[in-house]
Amino acid sequence: MEVLHKSEDGLAGRCLVQIVNHGGKLLVIWVPRTKEYRAERKRRIWCARIAFEKRREGEIWGKLEWVNEVLTVTKSYKFLSSLFITI
């Protein structure tokens, strides 16, 4: 999936996104495309874990539990799929 995002420097861009169910929580994995994206030799893969709770009157709230850069790969990588494994 490709989505629009707004970076910290205020520039709008696109990023590749994968979404995975992680024990009832949502894992969002993405590769941000900054203005230097094409010139960089490496890609940084980020991940966030979001927990949800149902509140009064059917509202659903999300809480960002964790976010970090998880992997740096070469520019020629291919994002094929994502899979959650418990060890």
C-alpha positions in Angstrom: 0.0 0.0 0.0 1.3 3.5 -0.7 0.1 6.4 1.4 0.6 10.1 1.6 2.4 11.5 4.6 3.7 14.7 6.0 7.3 14.6 7.2 8.8 16.5 10.2 10.2 19.2 7.8 6.6 19.8 6.5 7.2 18.2 3.1 4.4 16.0 1.7 5.5 12.8 0.2 4.6 9.1 -0.3 5.7 6.1 1.7 5.4 2.3 1.3 3.3 0.8 4.1 2.6 -2.7 5.3 0.0 -3.4 8.1 0.1 -6.6 10.3 -2.0 -7.9 13.1 0.2 -8.4 16.2 -1.9 -10.1 18.8 -4.8 -7.7 18.5 -2.5 -4.7 18.1 -1.6 -3.1 14.8 2.0 -3.1 13.5 2.6 -0.5 10.8 5.8 -1.0 8.8 6.9 1.8 6.4 9.7 3.2 4.4 9.6 7.0 4.5 10.4 8.8 1.2 12.2 12.0 2.2 13.4 14.6 -0.4 16.8 12.8 -0.3 15.1 9.4 -1.0 16.4 9.0 -4.5 19.9 10.1 -3.7 20.4 7.9 -0.7 22.1 4.5 -1.0 20.1 2.9 1.8 16.5 2.7 2.9 15.4 2.9 6.5 12.5 0.7 7.5 10.4 1.9 10.5 7.8 0.1 12.6 5.1 1.3 15.0 2.9 -0.8 17.4 -0.6 0.7 18.1 -3.0 -0.7 20.7 -6.8 0.0 20.4 -9.5 0.3 23.0 -13.2 0.7 22.7 -14.6 3.6 24.7 -18.1 4.9 25.4 -20.6 5.2 22.6 -18.5 3.0 20.3 -15.5 5.3 20.0 -12.2 3.5 19.2 -9.0 5.1 20.5 -5.5 4.1 19.4 -2.4 4.4 21.6 1.0 4.5 20.1 3.0 2.0 22.2 6.3 1.9 20.3 7.9 3.4 17.2 11.4 3.1 15.9 13.7 2.5 12.9 14.0 -1.3 12.8 16.2 -2.0 9.8 18.5 -0.3 7.2 18.7 -2.1 3.8 20.4 -1.4 0.5 18.6 0.8 -2.1 17.8 -2.3 -4.2 15.6 -4.0 -1.6 12.2 -5.3 -2.6 9.4 -5.2 0.1 7.6 -8.4 -0.7 5.4 -9.1 2.3 5.3 -9.0 6.1 4.7 -11.7 8.6 4.4 -11.8 12.4 6.1 -14.7 14.2 6.0 -15.4 18.0 9.1 -17.2 19.4 
